[in-house]
Amino acid sequence: MSGSWGVLAFVATLVAMVMIHESGHYSTARLFGMKVEEFFFGFGPRIVSWRRGETEYGVKAIPAGGYVKISGMNELALVHDAEVAERRGRAIDQAADDGRYFKDKPAWQRAIVLAAGSATHFIMGIVILTLMFAVLGVIGNATTTLDSVTASVQSRTGTAGPAAKAGLKAGDTIVQADGQKITKWDQIVTVISSHAEQPVSLVVDRSGKLVHLTVTPETAPAPTAKDPNATKGFIGVSPRVQELRQPLPQAVWSGSKETGLLIWDSLQSIGALFSPSGIHHIFSRMDQTTQNASGKASSSQSDTSAQPIGLVGGARLAGQAVETGQGQPLLQLLAAFIVFLGVLNLMPLPPLDGGHLLVLALEKIRGRPVDARKVIPVAAFVLSVMIVLSIAILYLDLAHPIANPFG
């Protein structure tokens, strides 16, 4: 299957995630009687909008997220709106919104509204993974039966690879390789990997008939931390794997457990990303990539296993996941991205939702509101750091993409 379908699925999932995230804020705000002024996808100039009741809905020009505007959530916005109304000679009807401002509601209600966006990420993760366990099934061990015969590793443009040239077909079961009886897929990998550019005799079971073939593996890069120039034999096949579908109750439990593990992994990843060593790693990787591009450093391929990936890298991985011919890798990738962004949004840093929760907690502890003017510089600094890191990760996604983990 074409990798473009994976990219489209990734983009569609992100768009859906944005709207579901904002719907979490919107629905809980409405539930508690708060006034919701706007619900938009995107930022910048309006493309289209319509009003239903007291809320304006619509789409804006820059599709980089979305937002819900709740009355009184931003203290500085209240002051700004009052000043604008005064300049225009128009009074704000405070009585009409009496008790419906965000700040007028109990702290527990405000906390639920703030956390509701990220909560939808975790629910989405559970739903996606439950679907995977119940419909697609759990991926088990690889069998010795071929699921697909792919193109040449050197071209990837449809040119027949070694397996296709040798006459191997999807559905063939390899029973012997280089004179060795085959009972496990790992045995096939060992034989092929160690015979680059050397003929290997195969015996396959094709619809109950034994067929004798000879295949010559190509040389493919297989870098490791110890030897970045290592190679292996490659013929261009993938195995059929065992799949076991779970009953719905078990699938829900498995999806919930897997989501919990993704939350924990996300916390560790975020801690590593924003640590001094993590930031240094990103920029040293950028410097190394720039030097390689200009020919100032070794041209050997470096290990990218620890390199963070952004949206472009995620879209590329989604395409590669689809090329495996199995749905599980794609769904696992989508769930991981959704959960990661949900956890990131709960970090106690303004202007993230977690930062608003931190301010709310400080207000409860201190017994008085936090001056919004003191929060703005912190939010601006955090936002600046996140933008710089996003640009750096985007550069690495484009200039130094990680190796295909599904290949």
C-alpha positions as a Markdown table, in Angstrom:
| # | Residue | x | y | z |
|---|---|---|---|---|
| 1 | Met | 0.0 | 0.0 | 0.0 |
| 2 | Ser | 1.2 | 3.5 | -0.9 |
| 3 | Gly | 2.8 | 5.4 | 2.0 |
| 4 | Ser | 0.8 | 8.5 | 1.0 |
| 5 | Trp | -2.2 | 7.0 | 2.6 |
| 6 | Gly | -0.3 | 6.9 | 5.9 |
| 7 | Val | 0.6 | 10.6 | 5.5 |
| 8 | Leu | -3.0 | 11.4 | 4.8 |
| 9 | Ala | -4.1 | 9.4 | 7.9 |
| 10 | Phe | -1.6 | 11.2 | 10.0 |
| 11 | Val | -2.7 | 14.7 | 8.9 |
| 12 | Ala | -6.4 | 13.8 | 9.3 |
| 13 | Thr | -5.7 | 12.4 | 12.8 |
| 14 | Leu | -4.0 | 15.7 | 13.8 |
| 15 | Val | -6.9 | 17.8 | 12.5 |
| 16 | Ala | -9.4 | 15.6 | 14.3 |
| 17 | Met | -7.3 | 15.7 | 17.5 |
| 18 | Val | -7.2 | 19.5 | 17.4 |
| 19 | Met | -11.0 | 19.7 | 17.1 |
| 20 | Ile | -11.7 | 17.0 | 19.7 |
| 21 | His | -9.2 | 18.7 | 22.1 |
| 22 | Glu | -11.0 | 22.0 | 21.8 |
| 23 | Ser | -14.4 | 20.3 | 22.0 |
| 24 | Gly | -13.2 | 19.0 | 25.4 |
| 25 | His | -12.8 | 22.6 | 26.6 |
| 26 | Tyr | -16.0 | 23.7 | 24.9 |
| 27 | Ser | -18.3 | 21.0 | 26.2 |
| 28 | Thr | -17.1 | 21.2 | 29.8 |
| 29 | Ala | -17.3 | 25.1 | 29.8 |
| 30 | Arg | -20.9 | 24.9 | 28.5 |
| 31 | Leu | -21.7 | 22.2 | 31.1 |
| 32 | Phe | -20.7 | 24.5 | 33.9 |
| 33 | Gly | -22.6 | 27.5 | 32.4 |
| 34 | Met | -19.6 | 29.5 | 31.2 |
| 35 | Lys | -20.0 | 31.7 | 28.2 |
| 36 | Val | -18.1 | 30.5 | 25.2 |
| 37 | Glu | -17.5 | 33.3 | 22.7 |
| 38 | Glu | -15.6 | 31.6 | 19.9 |
| 39 | Phe | -14.7 | 28.1 | 18.7 |
| 40 | Phe | -12.3 | 28.2 | 15.8 |
| 41 | Phe | -10.0 | 25.9 | 13.9 |
| 42 | Gly | -6.8 | 27.7 | 12.9 |
| 43 | Phe | -5.4 | 31.1 | 13.7 |
| 44 | Gly | -5.1 | 34.5 | 11.9 |
| 45 | Pro | -7.7 | 36.0 | 9.5 |
| 46 | Arg | -11.1 | 34.5 | 9.3 |
| 47 | Ile | -11.9 | 32.4 | 6.2 |
| 48 | Val | -15.4 | 31.5 | 7.1 |
| 49 | Ser | -17.5 | 31.9 | 10.3 |
| 50 | Trp | -21.1 | 31.6 | 11.5 |
| 51 | Arg | -22.8 | 32.4 | 14.8 |
| 52 | Arg | -25.1 | 30.0 | 16.6 |
| 53 | Gly | -26.5 | 31.4 | 19.8 |
| 54 | Glu | -23.8 | 33.3 | 21.7 |
| 55 | Thr | -20.9 | 31.4 | 20.1 |
| 56 | Glu | -19.1 | 32.2 | 16.9 |
| 57 | Tyr | -17.7 | 29.2 | 15.0 |
| 58 | Gly | -15.4 | 29.1 | 12.0 |
| 59 | Val | -12.1 | 28.4 | 10.3 |
| 60 | Lys | -9.1 | 30.7 | 10.1 |
| 61 | Ala | -6.3 | 31.0 | 7.6 |
| 62 | Ile | -3.4 | 29.3 | 9.5 |
| 63 | Pro | -4.2 | 25.6 | 10.2 |
| 64 | Ala | -1.8 | 25.4 | 13.1 |
| 65 | Gly | -4.2 | 24.4 | 15.8 |
| 66 | Gly | -7.5 | 25.7 | 17.2 |
| 67 | Tyr | -8.9 | 27.5 | 20.2 |
| 68 | Val | -12.0 | 28.1 | 22.3 |
| 69 | Lys | -12.5 | 31.6 | 23.8 |
| 70 | Ile | -14.2 | 31.4 | 27.2 |
| 71 | Ser | -15.3 | 34.7 | 28.7 |
| 72 | Gly | -13.2 | 35.8 | 31.6 |
| 73 | Met | -10.5 | 33.2 | 31.2 |
| 74 | Asn | -7.9 | 35.8 | 30.3 |
| 75 | Glu | -7.8 | 38.7 | 32.7 |
| 76 | Leu | -5.8 | 40.8 | 30.4 |
| 77 | Ala | -8.3 | 40.2 | 27.6 |
| 78 | Leu | -11.1 | 41.4 | 29.9 |
| 79 | Val | -9.2 | 44.7 | 30.5 |
| 80 | His | -8.4 | 45.0 | 26.8 |
| 81 | Asp | -12.0 | 44.4 | 25.8 |
| 82 | Ala | -13.2 | 47.0 | 28.3 |
| 83 | Glu | -10.7 | 49.6 | 27.0 |
| 84 | Val | -11.7 | 48.9 | 23.3 |
| 85 | Ala | -15.4 | 49.2 | 24.2 |
| 86 | Glu | -14.7 | 52.5 | 26.0 |
| 87 | Arg | -12.8 | 53.9 | 23.0 |
| 88 | Arg | -15.7 | 53.0 | 20.8 |
| 89 | Gly | -18.2 | 54.6 | 23.1 |
| 90 | Arg | -19.8 | 51.2 | 23.8 |
| 91 | Ala | -20.3 | 49.8 | 27.3 |
| 92 | Ile | -19.9 | 46.1 | 28.1 |
| 93 | Asp | -23.0 | 44.6 | 29.6 |
| 94 | Gln | -21.4 | 43.0 | 32.7 |
| 95 | Ala | -24.8 | 42.0 | 34.1 |
| 96 | Ala | -25.6 | 39.9 | 31.1 |
| 97 | Asp | -22.6 | 37.6 | 31.9 |
| 98 | Asp | -22.9 | 37.8 | 35.7 |
| 99 | Gly | -21.6 | 34.6 | 37.1 |
| 100 | Arg | -20.7 | 33.2 | 33.7 |
| 101 | Tyr | -17.1 | 34.3 | 33.5 |
| 102 | Phe | -14.5 | 31.7 | 33.8 |
| 103 | Lys | -13.0 | 33.4 | 36.9 |
| 104 | Asp | -16.4 | 33.4 | 38.6 |
| 105 | Lys | -16.7 | 29.6 | 38.7 |
| 106 | Pro | -15.4 | 27.3 | 41.5 |
| 107 | Ala | -11.8 | 26.2 | 41.2 |
| 108 | Trp | -12.7 | 22.6 | 40.6 |
| 109 | Gln | -14.9 | 23.5 | 37.6 |
| 110 | Arg | -12.1 | 25.6 | 36.1 |
| 111 | Ala | -9.6 | 22.8 | 36.6 |
| 112 | Ile | -11.9 | 20.4 | 34.8 |
| 113 | Val | -12.3 | 22.8 | 31.8 |
| 114 | Leu | -8.5 | 23.2 | 31.6 |
| 115 | Ala | -7.7 | 19.5 | 31.8 |
| 116 | Ala | -10.6 | 18.4 | 29.5 |
| 117 | Gly | -8.6 | 19.1 | 26.3 |
| 118 | Ser | -5.7 | 16.8 | 27.2 |
| 119 | Ala | -8.2 | 14.2 | 28.7 |
| 120 | Thr | -9.6 | 13.8 | 25.2 |
| 121 | His | -6.1 | 12.8 | 23.9 |
| 122 | Phe | -6.0 | 9.9 | 26.4 |
| 123 | Ile | -9.5 | 8.8 | 25.5 |
| 124 | Met | -8.6 | 9.0 | 21.8 |
| 125 | Gly | -5.5 | 6.8 | 22.5 |
| 126 | Ile | -7.7 | 4.2 | 24.3 |
| 127 | Val | -10.2 | 4.2 | 21.4 |
| 128 | Ile | -7.5 | 3.8 | 18.7 |
| 129 | Leu | -5.6 | 1.0 | 20.6 |
| 130 | Thr | -8.9 | -0.8 | 21.5 |
| 131 | Leu | -9.7 | -0.8 | 17.8 |
| 132 | Met | -6.3 | -2.2 | 17.1 |
| 133 | Phe | -6.6 | -5.0 | 19.6 |
| 134 | Ala | -10.2 | -5.9 | 18.8 |
| 135 | Val | -10.3 | -5.5 | 15.0 |
| 136 | Leu | -6.7 | -5.9 | 13.7 |
| 137 | Gly | -5.5 | -8.2 | 16.5 |
| 138 | Val | -2.2 | -8.4 | 18.4 |
| 139 | Ile | 0.8 | -8.9 | 16.2 |
| 140 | Gly | 2.5 | -12.2 | 17.2 |
| 141 | Asn | 5.6 | -13.9 | 15.9 |
| 142 | Ala | 6.7 | -13.7 | 12.3 |
| 143 | Thr | 6.1 | -16.9 | 10.3 |
| 144 | Thr | 8.2 | -18.4 | 7.5 |
| 145 | Thr | 5.4 | -17.5 | 5.0 |
| 146 | Leu | 6.1 | -14.5 | 2.8 |
| 147 | Asp | 3.5 | -11.6 | 3.1 |
| 148 | Ser | 5.0 | -9.4 | 0.4 |
| 149 | Val | 7.8 | -9.2 | -2.1 |
| 150 | Thr | 9.1 | -5.7 | -2.4 |
| 151 | Ala | 11.1 | -3.5 | -4.8 |
| 152 | Ser | 14.9 | -3.3 | -4.9 |
| 153 | Val | 16.5 | -1.8 | -1.8 |
| 154 | Gln | 18.7 | 0.3 | -4.1 |
| 155 | Ser | 15.9 | 2.0 | -6.0 |
| 156 | Arg | 12.6 | 1.6 | -4.2 |
| 157 | Thr | 11.0 | 2.8 | -7.4 |
| 158 | Gly | 9.3 | -0.4 | -8.5 |
| 159 | Thr | 12.4 | -2.2 | -9.9 |
| 160 | Ala | 12.3 | -5.9 | -9.2 |
| 161 | Gly | 14.4 | -6.8 | -6.1 |
| 162 | Pro | 16.4 | -9.9 | -5.6 |
| 163 | Ala | 13.4 | -11.9 | -4.3 |
| 164 | Ala | 11.2 | -11.0 | -7.2 |
| 165 | Lys | 14.0 | -11.7 | -9.7 |
| 166 | Ala | 14.4 | -15.1 | -8.1 |
| 167 | Gly | 10.7 | -15.9 | -8.5 |
| 168 | Leu | 9.6 | -15.7 | -4.9 |
| 169 | Lys | 5.9 | -14.8 | -4.5 |
| 170 | Ala | 3.7 | -13.7 | -1.6 |
| 171 | Gly | 2.3 | -16.7 | 0.1 |
| 172 | Asp | 5.4 | -18.8 | -0.4 |
| 173 | Thr | 6.5 | -20.7 | 2.7 |
| 174 | Ile | 10.3 | -21.0 | 3.0 |
| 175 | Val | 11.2 | -24.5 | 4.3 |
| 176 | Gln | 14.9 | -24.6 | 3.5 |
| 177 | Ala | 17.7 | -22.0 | 3.0 |
| 178 | Asp | 21.3 | -22.7 | 2.1 |
| 179 | Gly | 20.7 | -26.4 | 2.9 |
| 180 | Gln | 19.4 | -25.6 | 6.4 |
| 181 | Lys | 15.9 | -26.6 | 7.5 |
| 182 | Ile | 13.8 | -23.5 | 8.3 |
| 183 | Thr | 11.3 | -23.4 | 11.1 |
| 184 | Lys | 11.6 | -19.8 | 12.3 |
| 185 | Trp | 11.8 | -16.4 | 10.5 |
| 186 | Asp | 14.9 | -15.5 | 12.5 |
| 187 | Gln | 16.8 | -18.4 | 10.7 |
| 188 | Ile | 15.9 | -16.9 | 7.3 |
| 189 | Val | 17.1 | -13.4 | 8.4 |
| 190 | Thr | 20.4 | -14.9 | 9.6 |
| 191 | Val | 21.1 | -16.7 | 6.3 |
| 192 | Ile | 20.1 | -13.8 | 4.1 |
| 193 | Ser | 22.0 | -11.2 | 6.2 |
| 194 | Ser | 25.2 | -13.1 | 6.1 |
| 195 | His | 25.2 | -13.8 | 2.3 |
| 196 | Ala | 25.2 | -10.4 | 0.7 |
| 197 | Glu | 26.1 | -10.7 | -3.0 |
| 198 | Gln | 26.3 | -14.5 | -2.6 |
| 199 | Pro | 23.8 | -17.0 | -4.2 |
| 200 | Val | 21.5 | -18.7 | -1.6 |
| 201 | Ser | 19.5 | -21.8 | -2.5 |
| 202 | Leu | 15.9 | -21.8 | -1.3 |
| 203 | Val | 13.2 | -24.4 | -1.1 |
| 204 | Val | 9.6 | -23.0 | -0.8 |
| 205 | Asp | 6.3 | -24.6 | -0.3 |
| 206 | Arg | 4.0 | -23.0 | -2.9 |
| 207 | Ser | 0.4 | -24.3 | -2.6 |
| 208 | Gly | 1.6 | -27.7 | -1.4 |
| 209 | Lys | 4.3 | -28.0 | -4.1 |
| 210 | Leu | 8.0 | -27.7 | -3.3 |
| 211 | Val | 9.8 | -25.2 | -5.5 |
| 212 | His | 13.6 | -24.8 | -5.7 |
| 213 | Leu | 14.9 | -21.2 | -6.3 |
| 214 | Thr | 18.2 | -19.3 | -6.0 |
| 215 | Val | 18.3 | -15.8 | -4.7 |
| 216 | Thr | 21.3 | -13.4 | -4.5 |
| 217 | Pro | 20.9 | -10.8 | -1.7 |
| 218 | Glu | 21.8 | -7.2 | -2.3 |
| 219 | Thr | 24.0 | -5.3 | 0.1 |
| 220 | Ala | 22.0 | -3.0 | 2.3 |
| 221 | Pro | 23.2 | -0.5 | 5.0 |
| 222 | Ala | 22.7 | -1.7 | 8.6 |
| 223 | Pro | 24.4 | 0.9 | 10.8 |
| 224 | Thr | 24.9 | 0.2 | 14.5 |
| 225 | Ala | 26.3 | 2.3 | 17.3 |
| 226 | Lys | 29.5 | 0.3 | 17.2 |
| 227 | Asp | 29.8 | 0.2 | 13.4 |
| 228 | Pro | 28.0 | 3.0 | 11.5 |
| 229 | Asn | 29.2 | 1.4 | 8.2 |
| 230 | Ala | 27.9 | -2.1 | 8.8 |
| 231 | Thr | 25.9 | -3.8 | 6.0 |
| 232 | Lys | 23.8 | -6.9 | 5.6 |
| 233 | Gly | 22.2 | -9.0 | 2.9 |
| 234 | Phe | 18.7 | -8.0 | 1.7 |
| 235 | Ile | 16.3 | -9.7 | -0.7 |
| 236 | Gly | 13.1 | -7.5 | -0.3 |
| 237 | Val | 10.6 | -9.7 | 1.5 |
| 238 | Ser | 8.5 | -9.4 | 4.6 |
| 239 | Pro | 7.0 | -12.2 | 6.7 |
| 240 | Arg | 3.3 | -12.9 | 7.4 |
| 241 | Val | 2.8 | -12.6 | 11.1 |
| 242 | Gln | 0.4 | -14.2 | 13.5 |
| 243 | Glu | -2.5 | -12.0 | 14.6 |
| 244 | Leu | -4.9 | -12.7 | 17.5 |
| 245 | Arg | -8.0 | -10.5 | 17.9 |
| 246 | Gln | -9.2 | -9.9 | 21.4 |
| 247 | Pro | -12.8 | -9.8 | 22.7 |
| 248 | Leu | -14.0 | -6.2 | 23.2 |
| 249 | Pro | -13.7 | -6.1 | 27.0 |
| 250 | Gln | -10.2 | -7.5 | 26.9 |
| 251 | Ala | -9.3 | -5.1 | 24.0 |
| 252 | Val | -10.5 | -2.1 | 26.1 |
| 253 | Trp | -8.4 | -3.2 | 29.0 |
| 254 | Ser | -5.4 | -3.8 | 26.7 |
| 255 | Gly | -5.9 | -0.4 | 25.1 |
| 256 | Ser | -6.1 | 1.3 | 28.5 |
| 257 | Lys | -2.9 | -0.3 | 29.7 |
| 258 | Glu | -1.1 | 0.5 | 26.5 |
| 259 | Thr | -2.2 | 4.2 | 26.8 |
| 260 | Gly | -0.9 | 4.2 | 30.4 |
| 261 | Leu | 2.4 | 3.0 | 29.1 |
| 262 | Leu | 2.4 | 5.7 | 26.4 |
| 263 | Ile | 1.7 | 8.4 | 29.1 |
| 264 | Trp | 4.7 | 7.2 | 31.1 |
| 265 | Asp | 6.9 | 7.0 | 28.0 |
| 266 | Ser | 5.8 | 10.6 | 27.0 |
| 267 | Leu | 6.7 | 11.9 | 30.4 |
| 268 | Gln | 10.2 | 10.4 | 30.1 |
| 269 | Ser | 10.6 | 11.7 | 26.6 |
| 270 | Ile | 9.5 | 15.3 | 27.5 |
| 271 | Gly | 11.9 | 15.2 | 30.5 |
| 272 | Ala | 14.7 | 14.2 | 28.2 |
| 273 | Leu | 13.8 | 16.6 | 25.5 |
| 274 | Phe | 13.8 | 19.7 | 27.7 |
| 275 | Ser | 16.8 | 18.7 | 29.8 |
| 276 | Pro | 20.1 | 20.5 | 29.2 |
| 277 | Ser | 21.5 | 17.4 | 27.7 |
| 278 | Gly | 18.5 | 16.9 | 25.5 |
| 279 | Ile | 18.7 | 20.5 | 24.1 |
| 280 | His | 22.4 | 20.1 | 23.6 |
| 281 | His | 21.8 | 16.9 | 21.7 |
| 282 | Ile | 19.4 | 18.5 | 19.3 |
| 283 | Phe | 21.7 | 21.4 | 18.4 |
| 284 | Ser | 24.8 | 19.3 | 18.2 |
| 285 | Arg | 22.9 | 17.0 | 15.8 |
| 286 | Met | 22.0 | 20.1 | 13.8 |
| 287 | Asp | 25.6 | 21.2 | 13.7 |
| 288 | Gln | 26.8 | 17.7 | 12.7 |
| 289 | Thr | 24.2 | 17.5 | 9.9 |
| 290 | Thr | 25.2 | 21.0 | 8.6 |
| 291 | Gln | 28.9 | 19.9 | 8.5 |
| 292 | Asn | 28.0 | 16.7 | 6.7 |
| 293 | Ala | 26.0 | 18.6 | 4.1 |
| 294 | Ser | 28.9 | 21.0 | 3.5 |
| 295 | Gly | 31.4 | 18.1 | 3.3 |
| 296 | Lys | 33.3 | 19.1 | 6.4 |
| 297 | Ala | 32.7 | 15.9 | 8.3 |
| 298 | Ser | 32.7 | 12.2 | 7.7 |
| 299 | Ser | 30.0 | 11.0 | 5.4 |
| 300 | Ser | 29.2 | 7.9 | 7.4 |
| 301 | Gln | 25.7 | 7.5 | 8.6 |
| 302 | Ser | 25.2 | 8.3 | 12.3 |
| 303 | Asp | 22.9 | 6.7 | 14.7 |
| 304 | Thr | 19.5 | 8.4 | 14.8 |
| 305 | Ser | 17.7 | 6.2 | 17.3 |
| 306 | Ala | 17.7 | 8.9 | 20.0 |
| 307 | Gln | 16.8 | 11.8 | 17.7 |
| 308 | Pro | 13.4 | 13.4 | 18.4 |
| 309 | Ile | 10.9 | 13.7 | 15.6 |
| 310 | Gly | 8.3 | 16.4 | 14.8 |
| 311 | Leu | 5.2 | 16.5 | 12.7 |
| 312 | Val | 7.1 | 16.0 | 9.4 |
| 313 | Gly | 9.0 | 13.1 | 10.8 |
| 314 | Gly | 5.8 | 11.7 | 12.2 |
| 315 | Ala | 4.1 | 11.9 | 8.8 |
| 316 | Arg | 7.1 | 10.2 | 7.2 |
| 317 | Leu | 6.9 | 7.4 | 9.8 |
| 318 | Ala | 3.2 | 7.0 | 9.1 |
| 319 | Gly | 3.9 | 6.5 | 5.4 |
| 320 | Gln | 6.5 | 3.9 | 6.2 |
| 321 | Ala | 4.1 | 2.2 | 8.7 |
| 322 | Val | 1.5 | 1.8 | 5.9 |
| 323 | Glu | 4.1 | 0.3 | 3.6 |
| 324 | Thr | 4.5 | -2.6 | 5.9 |
| 325 | Gly | 1.0 | -3.7 | 4.8 |
| 326 | Gln | -0.2 | -4.0 | 8.4 |
| 327 | Gly | -2.5 | -1.5 | 10.2 |
| 328 | Gln | -1.1 | -2.1 | 13.7 |
| 329 | Pro | 2.2 | 0.0 | 13.3 |
| 330 | Leu | 0.2 | 3.0 | 12.0 |
| 331 | Leu | -2.4 | 2.9 | 14.8 |
| 332 | Gln | 0.3 | 2.6 | 17.4 |
| 333 | Leu | 2.2 | 5.5 | 15.9 |
| 334 | Leu | -1.0 | 7.7 | 15.8 |
| 335 | Ala | -1.8 | 6.8 | 19.4 |
| 336 | Ala | 1.7 | 7.6 | 20.5 |
| 337 | Phe | 1.6 | 11.1 | 18.9 |
| 338 | Ile | -1.8 | 11.9 | 20.3 |
| 339 | Val | -0.9 | 10.8 | 23.8 |
| 340 | Phe | 2.4 | 12.6 | 23.7 |
| 341 | Leu | 0.8 | 15.9 | 22.7 |
| 342 | Gly | -1.8 | 15.5 | 25.5 |
| 343 | Val | 0.9 | 15.0 | 28.1 |
| 344 | Leu | 3.0 | 17.9 | 26.7 |
| 345 | Asn | -0.1 | 20.2 | 27.0 |
| 346 | Leu | -0.4 | 19.3 | 30.7 |
| 347 | Met | 3.2 | 20.4 | 31.6 |
| 348 | Pro | 3.0 | 23.1 | 34.3 |
| 349 | Leu | 4.3 | 25.8 | 31.9 |
| 350 | Pro | 2.4 | 28.9 | 30.7 |
| 351 | Pro | 0.9 | 29.2 | 28.1 |
| 352 | Leu | 0.0 | 25.5 | 28.1 |
| 353 | Asp | -3.1 | 24.2 | 29.8 |
| 354 | Gly | -0.9 | 22.8 | 32.5 |
| 355 | Gly | 0.4 | 26.3 | 33.1 |
| 356 | His | -3.1 | 27.6 | 33.6 |
| 357 | Leu | -3.7 | 24.7 | 36.1 |
| 358 | Leu | -0.5 | 25.8 | 37.9 |
| 359 | Val | -1.7 | 29.4 | 38.2 |
| 360 | Leu | -5.1 | 28.1 | 39.4 |
| 361 | Ala | -3.3 | 26.0 | 42.1 |
| 362 | Leu | -1.2 | 29.0 | 43.2 |
| 363 | Glu | -4.4 | 31.1 | 43.5 |
| 364 | Lys | -6.0 | 28.5 | 45.8 |
| 365 | Ile | -2.8 | 28.3 | 47.9 |
| 366 | Arg | -2.3 | 32.1 | 48.2 |
| 367 | Gly | -6.0 | 32.9 | 48.5 |
| 368 | Arg | -5.8 | 35.7 | 45.9 |
| 369 | Pro | -5.5 | 35.9 | 42.1 |
| 370 | Val | -2.1 | 35.8 | 40.3 |
| 371 | Asp | -1.3 | 39.0 | 38.5 |
| 372 | Ala | -1.6 | 38.0 | 34.8 |
| 373 | Arg | 1.1 | 40.6 | 33.9 |
| 374 | Lys | 3.6 | 38.5 | 35.8 |
| 375 | Val | 2.7 | 35.4 | 33.9 |
| 376 | Ile | 3.0 | 36.9 | 30.4 |
| 377 | Pro | 6.9 | 37.1 | 30.4 |
| 378 | Val | 7.1 | 33.5 | 31.6 |
| 379 | Ala | 4.6 | 32.4 | 28.9 |
| 380 | Ala | 6.6 | 34.3 | 26.2 |
| 381 | Phe | 9.8 | 32.7 | 27.2 |
| 382 | Val | 8.4 | 29.2 | 27.2 |
| 383 | Leu | 6.7 | 29.8 | 23.9 |
| 384 | Ser | 10.0 | 31.1 | 22.4 |
| 385 | Val | 11.9 | 28.0 | 23.6 |
| 386 | Met | 9.2 | 25.7 | 22.2 |
| 387 | Ile | 9.2 | 27.5 | 18.8 |
| 388 | Val | 13.0 | 27.3 | 18.6 |
| 389 | Leu | 13.0 | 23.6 | 19.4 |
| 390 | Ser | 10.2 | 23.0 | 16.9 |
| 391 | Ile | 12.2 | 24.6 | 14.2 |
| 392 | Ala | 15.3 | 22.7 | 15.1 |
| 393 | Ile | 13.4 | 19.4 | 15.1 |
| 394 | Leu | 11.8 | 20.3 | 11.8 |
| 395 | Tyr | 15.2 | 20.9 | 10.3 |
| 396 | Leu | 16.4 | 17.5 | 11.5 |
| 397 | Asp | 13.2 | 15.8 | 10.1 |
| 398 | Leu | 14.0 | 17.3 | 6.7 |
| 399 | Ala | 17.8 | 17.1 | 6.6 |
| 400 | His | 18.6 | 14.1 | 8.8 |
| 401 | Pro | 15.5 | 11.8 | 9.0 |
| 402 | Ile | 15.6 | 8.8 | 11.2 |
| 403 | Ala | 16.0 | 5.3 | 9.7 |
| 404 | Asn | 12.8 | 3.5 | 8.8 |
| 405 | Pro | 12.0 | 1.5 | 12.0 |
| 406 | Phe | 9.6 | -0.7 | 10.1 |
| 407 | Gly | 12.0 | -1.8 | 7.4 |
